[in-house]
Amino acid sequence: MAGYSFRDQQVEASHANSQSPKAQGSVATSPILSETATSSVLSTKAVVVLGLVFNLYWAAAVLGQSQWVVALVIMLVTAWALFPGSARFSLLLGGIGIGMDFMLIQAGVLAFDAEGMPLWLVLLWLGFASFVWIMRSRLLVMPYWLLGLIGSLGGAMSYLAGYRFDAASLPYGIELSGLVLLLCWGLFTFVAIGLLTTVNRLFGGRYAKPFRF
């Protein structure tokens, strides 16, 4: 041990660093890992379960409307408690979505029975934003063009579905309103992607998913 010099330590460290070139290459060629490594990647089972839960939440909001507000609040608070960080992101992204809907209402593209924006719609936006945060480990590794396509089509179709269920009115008709909603949701989706990427980079490690499905 007496003859073990600092130079010997340097040689050993250099030798260790030269090992596992595949591991080194994988880190260098996976830039998206830096954004998602802090949050556990959801399993396929978890994605399916979460998707079903959000669809149930959406149905309770659109079909139940004011009658299911208490249930919506309970589900939302439960999600915030189980997934730390979802409340913060929910208020950020949900606030943007609520602002977009408010402008659509003022422009006459959307109309509801209640004056202004109904509470169930506000809760739906907060729930949707929470769902996006919880799913971030899957969303951030998808191509942006695919997310934009899914977001714009899915968002516009959700409003048309709400129209079919008499949850909302489209004063300008399905065709024109559908086109406006498609464009708005396309823009909103790319804003959401940028916000999700930024917030996850800053706070994702602090709010890693606490359990696995």
C-alpha positions as CSV (number, residue, x, y, z in Angstrom):
1,M,0.0,0.0,0.0
2,A,2.9,2.3,0.7
3,G,4.0,2.2,-2.9
4,Y,0.5,3.0,-4.3
5,S,1.0,6.5,-5.6
6,F,-1.4,9.2,-6.9
7,R,-0.1,8.5,-10.4
8,D,-1.3,4.9,-10.0
9,Q,-4.7,6.2,-9.1
10,Q,-4.7,8.3,-12.2
11,V,-3.8,5.3,-14.4
12,E,-6.7,3.2,-12.9
13,A,-9.2,6.1,-13.3
14,S,-8.1,6.5,-17.0
15,H,-8.5,2.8,-17.6
16,A,-12.0,2.8,-16.0
17,N,-13.1,5.7,-18.1
18,S,-12.1,3.9,-21.2
19,Q,-14.4,1.0,-20.5
20,S,-18.1,0.6,-21.6
21,P,-17.9,2.6,-24.8
22,K,-21.5,1.6,-25.6
23,A,-22.7,3.2,-22.4
24,Q,-20.8,6.4,-23.1
25,G,-22.2,6.5,-26.6
26,S,-25.7,6.0,-25.5
27,V,-25.6,9.0,-23.2
28,A,-24.0,11.2,-26.0
29,T,-26.6,10.2,-28.6
30,S,-29.7,10.5,-26.4
31,P,-30.2,14.3,-25.8
32,I,-33.9,13.8,-24.9
33,L,-32.8,11.7,-21.9
34,S,-31.6,14.8,-20.2
35,E,-35.2,16.0,-20.2
36,T,-36.9,12.8,-19.1
37,A,-34.4,10.9,-17.1
38,T,-35.6,12.5,-13.9
39,S,-39.1,11.1,-14.3
40,S,-39.8,7.4,-14.5
41,V,-41.0,6.3,-17.9
42,L,-44.6,5.1,-17.6
43,S,-45.3,1.5,-18.5
44,T,-47.8,0.6,-21.1
45,K,-50.2,-0.5,-18.4
46,A,-49.9,2.8,-16.7
47,V,-50.6,4.7,-19.9
48,V,-53.7,2.6,-20.5
49,V,-55.0,3.1,-16.9
50,L,-54.3,6.8,-16.9
51,G,-56.0,7.2,-20.3
52,L,-59.1,5.5,-19.0
53,V,-59.1,7.6,-15.9
54,F,-58.8,10.8,-17.9
55,N,-61.6,9.7,-20.3
56,L,-63.8,9.1,-17.2
57,Y,-62.9,12.6,-16.0
58,W,-63.7,14.1,-19.4
59,A,-67.1,12.2,-19.5
60,A,-68.0,13.4,-16.0
61,A,-67.2,17.0,-16.9
62,V,-68.9,17.0,-20.3
63,L,-71.9,14.8,-19.5
64,G,-72.4,15.7,-15.9
65,Q,-71.4,19.4,-16.1
66,S,-72.4,21.3,-13.0
67,Q,-73.9,18.1,-11.4
68,W,-70.5,16.4,-11.2
69,V,-68.4,19.4,-10.1
70,V,-67.7,17.8,-6.6
71,A,-66.6,14.6,-8.2
72,L,-64.3,16.5,-10.6
73,V,-62.7,18.4,-7.7
74,I,-62.1,15.2,-5.8
75,M,-60.5,13.5,-8.8
76,L,-58.3,16.5,-9.5
77,V,-57.1,17.0,-5.9
78,T,-56.3,13.2,-5.8
79,A,-54.2,13.5,-8.9
80,W,-52.4,16.5,-7.5
81,A,-51.7,14.5,-4.3
82,L,-50.5,11.4,-6.0
83,F,-48.3,13.1,-8.6
84,P,-46.3,16.0,-7.1
85,G,-45.8,18.8,-9.5
86,S,-49.0,18.2,-11.4
87,A,-50.7,21.1,-9.5
88,R,-48.0,23.6,-10.5
89,F,-48.1,22.6,-14.2
90,S,-51.9,22.3,-14.2
91,L,-52.3,25.9,-13.2
92,L,-49.8,27.0,-15.8
93,L,-51.0,25.1,-18.8
94,G,-54.6,25.0,-17.7
95,G,-54.5,28.8,-17.3
96,I,-53.4,29.2,-20.9
97,G,-56.2,26.8,-22.1
98,I,-58.8,28.7,-20.1
99,G,-57.6,31.9,-21.6
100,M,-57.9,30.4,-25.1
101,D,-61.5,29.2,-24.4
102,F,-62.4,32.6,-23.0
103,M,-61.3,34.3,-26.2
104,L,-63.2,31.8,-28.3
105,I,-66.3,32.5,-26.2
106,Q,-65.9,36.2,-26.6
107,A,-65.4,35.8,-30.3
108,G,-68.7,33.8,-30.5
109,V,-67.0,30.6,-31.7
110,L,-68.2,28.8,-28.5
111,A,-71.3,29.3,-26.4
112,F,-72.6,27.7,-23.2
113,D,-75.8,27.7,-21.3
114,A,-74.2,29.5,-18.4
115,E,-72.9,33.0,-18.8
116,G,-69.1,33.2,-19.1
117,M,-67.1,30.1,-18.7
118,P,-68.7,27.2,-16.7
119,L,-66.9,25.8,-13.7
120,W,-66.9,22.3,-15.2
121,L,-64.9,23.6,-18.2
122,V,-62.3,25.2,-15.9
123,L,-61.9,21.9,-14.0
124,L,-61.7,20.0,-17.3
125,W,-58.8,22.2,-18.4
126,L,-57.0,21.7,-15.0
127,G,-57.5,18.0,-15.3
128,F,-56.2,17.9,-18.9
129,A,-53.1,19.9,-17.9
130,S,-52.5,17.5,-15.0
131,F,-52.8,14.5,-17.3
132,V,-50.2,16.1,-19.7
133,W,-47.8,16.5,-16.8
134,I,-48.3,12.9,-15.5
135,M,-47.7,11.6,-19.1
136,R,-44.7,13.7,-19.7
137,S,-42.2,10.9,-19.8
138,R,-44.0,9.4,-22.8
139,L,-44.9,12.7,-24.5
140,L,-41.4,14.2,-24.5
141,V,-40.0,11.3,-26.5
142,M,-42.6,11.6,-29.3
143,P,-41.9,13.6,-32.5
144,Y,-43.1,17.1,-32.2
145,W,-45.0,16.9,-35.5
146,L,-46.9,13.8,-34.2
147,L,-47.8,15.6,-30.9
148,G,-49.0,18.6,-33.0
149,L,-51.2,16.4,-35.1
150,I,-52.6,14.5,-32.2
151,G,-53.2,17.7,-30.2
152,S,-54.9,19.7,-32.9
153,L,-57.1,16.9,-34.1
154,G,-57.9,15.5,-30.6
155,G,-58.6,18.9,-29.2
156,A,-60.9,20.0,-32.0
157,M,-62.7,16.6,-31.9
158,S,-63.3,16.9,-28.2
159,Y,-65.2,20.2,-28.7
160,L,-67.2,18.6,-31.5
161,A,-68.0,15.7,-29.2
162,G,-69.1,18.2,-26.5
163,Y,-71.3,19.8,-29.1
164,R,-72.9,16.5,-29.9
165,F,-73.6,15.9,-26.2
166,D,-75.2,19.4,-25.9
167,A,-72.5,20.6,-23.6
168,A,-71.6,23.5,-25.9
169,S,-73.0,25.4,-28.9
170,L,-71.1,26.3,-32.1
171,P,-72.9,29.5,-33.3
172,Y,-70.8,29.7,-36.5
173,G,-71.6,26.1,-37.5
174,I,-69.6,22.9,-37.4
175,E,-67.5,23.6,-40.4
176,L,-66.2,27.1,-39.6
177,S,-66.0,26.4,-35.9
178,G,-64.2,23.2,-36.5
179,L,-61.6,24.9,-38.6
180,V,-61.0,27.6,-36.0
181,L,-60.7,25.0,-33.2
182,L,-58.3,23.0,-35.3
183,L,-56.0,26.0,-35.8
184,C,-56.3,27.1,-32.2
185,W,-55.5,23.7,-30.9
186,G,-52.6,23.3,-33.3
187,L,-51.1,26.5,-31.8
188,F,-52.0,25.6,-28.3
189,T,-50.3,22.1,-28.6
190,F,-46.9,23.6,-29.6
191,V,-47.2,26.1,-26.8
192,A,-47.9,23.2,-24.4
193,I,-44.9,21.2,-25.8
194,G,-42.6,24.1,-25.1
195,L,-44.0,24.7,-21.7
196,L,-43.8,21.0,-20.8
197,T,-40.2,20.7,-21.9
198,T,-39.1,23.8,-20.0
199,V,-40.9,23.0,-16.8
200,N,-39.8,19.4,-16.8
201,R,-36.2,20.5,-17.4
202,L,-36.4,22.9,-14.4
203,F,-38.5,20.9,-12.0
204,G,-38.8,17.3,-13.3
205,G,-36.2,15.9,-11.0
206,R,-37.9,17.4,-8.0
207,Y,-41.2,15.9,-9.0
208,A,-40.2,12.4,-10.1
209,K,-43.1,10.0,-10.2
210,P,-43.4,8.5,-6.6
211,F,-44.7,5.1,-7.5
212,R,-45.0,2.6,-10.4
213,F,-48.2,0.9,-11.7
